[in-house]
């Protein structure tokens, strides 16, 4: 199993929200904006926006986990 996918599965099992790049098996585990947030690969702007959203809206992220 892909290590990134395994980490996402473990996080969701522990009710921890997932922020991941949309590579490898991430999409198989994380439903964008439902069980976490997928950002495009090689997009520091999108990753930064997701981190800011996470810090600003922790409650909505908790509902995703």
DRENVOFI-990773 format. One line per 10 residues: number of its first residue (from 1); for each residue x, y, z of N, C-alpha, C. Coordinates in Angstrom, 2 decimals, decimal comma. Atoms other than C-alpha are relative to their C-alpha. Layout:
BEGIN
NUM	X Y Z X Y Z X Y Z | ...;
END
This chain:
BEGIN
1	0,85 -1,19 0,00 0,00 0,00 0,00 0,89 1,24 0,00 | -0,72 -1,27 0,08 1,22 3,50 -0,83 0,04 0,63 1,39 | -0,17 -0,56 -1,34 2,61 5,17 2,32 -0,89 1,22 0,23 | 0,86 -1,18 -0,17 0,68 8,40 1,69 -1,44 -0,41 0,23 | 1,38 0,47 -0,16 -2,58 6,53 1,31 -0,18 -0,62 1,37 | 0,07 0,62 -1,31 -1,86 4,52 4,44 -0,08 1,07 1,10 | 0,02 -1,08 -0,99 -1,15 7,72 6,41 -1,36 0,68 0,03 | 1,32 -0,62 0,06 -4,43 9,25 5,23 -1,05 -0,90 0,63 | 0,95 0,94 -0,61 -6,37 6,12 6,20 0,13 -0,01 1,51 | -0,23 -0,02 -1,45 -4,78 6,12 9,65 -0,52 1,29 0,62;
11	0,50 -1,28 -0,51 -5,58 9,82 10,12 -1,52 0,00 0,07 | 1,46 0,03 0,00 -9,22 9,34 9,13 -0,54 -0,96 1,06 | 0,43 0,95 -1,03 -9,49 6,32 11,44 0,08 0,62 1,39 | -0,16 -0,67 -1,29 -8,31 8,54 14,29 -0,78 1,32 0,06 | 0,81 -1,21 0,10 -10,75 11,30 13,25 0,84 1,27 -0,06 | -0,88 -1,14 0,24 -7,96 13,64 12,17 -0,21 0,44 -1,45 | 0,23 -0,45 1,37 -8,66 15,81 9,11 1,26 -0,17 -0,84 | -1,11 0,26 0,92 -6,49 15,15 6,06 0,13 1,14 -1,00 | -0,35 -0,93 1,05 -4,80 17,73 3,88 1,08 -0,69 -0,81 | -0,95 0,76 0,82 -3,03 16,05 0,98 0,07 0,58 -1,40;
21	-0,09 -0,34 1,41 -1,75 16,71 -2,49 -0,70 -1,09 -0,80 | 0,77 0,93 0,84 -3,77 15,07 -5,23 0,95 -0,80 -0,89 | -0,94 0,88 0,70 -1,14 12,49 -6,18 -0,17 -1,42 0,52 | 0,03 1,39 -0,44 -0,81 8,74 -5,99 -1,41 -0,45 0,32 | 1,29 0,54 -0,41 -3,67 7,11 -4,13 -0,81 0,91 0,88 | 0,72 -0,92 -0,90 -4,80 10,21 -2,23 -1,48 0,10 -0,32 | 1,41 -0,15 0,39 -8,04 10,57 -4,21 -0,82 -1,24 0,33 | 0,70 1,23 -0,36 -8,91 6,94 -3,43 -0,44 0,01 1,47 | 0,26 -0,03 -1,44 -8,95 7,79 0,29 -0,72 1,27 0,42 | 0,53 -1,30 -0,41 -9,79 11,48 0,58 -0,99 0,50 -1,04;
31	1,00 -0,64 0,86 -13,00 12,87 -0,90 0,11 1,50 0,24 | -0,28 -1,42 -0,14 -12,17 16,51 -1,54 -1,18 0,76 0,60 | 0,95 -0,83 -0,75 -14,01 18,80 0,89 -1,06 -0,80 0,74 | 0,92 0,84 -0,76 -15,88 15,83 2,38 0,73 -0,70 1,15 | -0,78 0,67 -1,05 -13,26 13,81 4,27 1,37 0,63 0,15 | -1,26 -0,71 -0,06 -10,40 16,23 3,77 0,10 0,98 -1,14 | -0,19 -0,99 1,04 -8,89 18,61 1,31 1,18 -0,44 -0,86 | -1,05 0,34 0,95 -6,90 17,73 -1,79 0,43 1,27 -0,73 | -0,52 -1,14 0,73 -4,65 20,35 -3,33 0,80 -0,51 -1,19 | -0,76 0,44 1,18 -3,00 20,19 -6,76 1,48 -0,17 0,34;
41	-1,44 0,15 -0,22 0,57 18,92 -6,84 0,77 1,22 -0,51 | -0,89 -1,11 0,40 3,34 21,51 -7,12 -0,71 1,36 0,02 | 0,70 -1,28 -0,11 1,05 24,33 -6,02 0,13 0,52 1,44 | -0,17 -0,52 -1,36 2,45 26,06 -2,95 -1,10 0,98 0,40 | 1,08 -0,94 -0,31 -0,28 28,68 -3,24 -1,24 -0,73 0,52 | 1,17 0,77 -0,43 -3,05 26,08 -2,95 0,25 -0,64 1,36 | -0,32 0,59 -1,29 -1,27 24,36 -0,07 -0,06 1,05 1,10 | 0,05 -1,09 -0,99 -0,83 27,68 1,75 -1,45 0,39 0,30 | 1,41 -0,35 -0,21 -4,52 28,52 1,23 -0,70 -1,04 0,85 | 0,63 1,06 -0,79 -5,56 25,14 2,63 0,47 0,04 1,44;
51	-0,51 -0,10 -1,38 -3,31 25,56 5,67 -0,65 1,18 0,72 | 0,65 -1,18 -0,60 -4,73 29,04 6,31 -1,45 -0,32 0,32 | 1,38 0,39 -0,25 -8,25 27,64 5,96 -0,09 -0,93 1,21 | -0,02 0,92 -1,14 -7,41 24,85 8,40 0,16 0,77 1,30 | -0,24 -0,77 -1,23 -6,09 27,33 10,98 -1,16 0,93 0,32 | 1,11 -0,94 -0,21 -9,06 29,67 10,49 -1,33 -0,69 0,26 | 1,29 0,69 -0,08 -11,84 27,06 10,35 0,16 -1,43 0,53 | -0,30 1,32 -0,55 -10,76 24,18 12,58 -1,27 -0,84 0,18 | 1,23 0,77 -0,23 -14,36 23,17 13,35 -0,50 -0,65 -1,28 | 0,46 0,61 1,25 -15,25 22,62 9,70 0,92 -1,14 -0,41;
61	-0,93 1,09 0,30 -12,12 20,49 9,30 -0,28 -1,21 0,88 | 0,31 1,12 -0,90 -13,06 18,40 12,32 -1,20 -0,79 -0,52 | 1,17 0,68 0,55 -16,39 17,60 10,65 0,38 -0,88 -1,20 | -0,43 0,78 1,17 -14,50 16,30 7,60 0,64 -1,32 0,39 | -0,78 1,20 -0,39 -12,49 13,73 9,55 -0,89 -1,20 0,22;
END
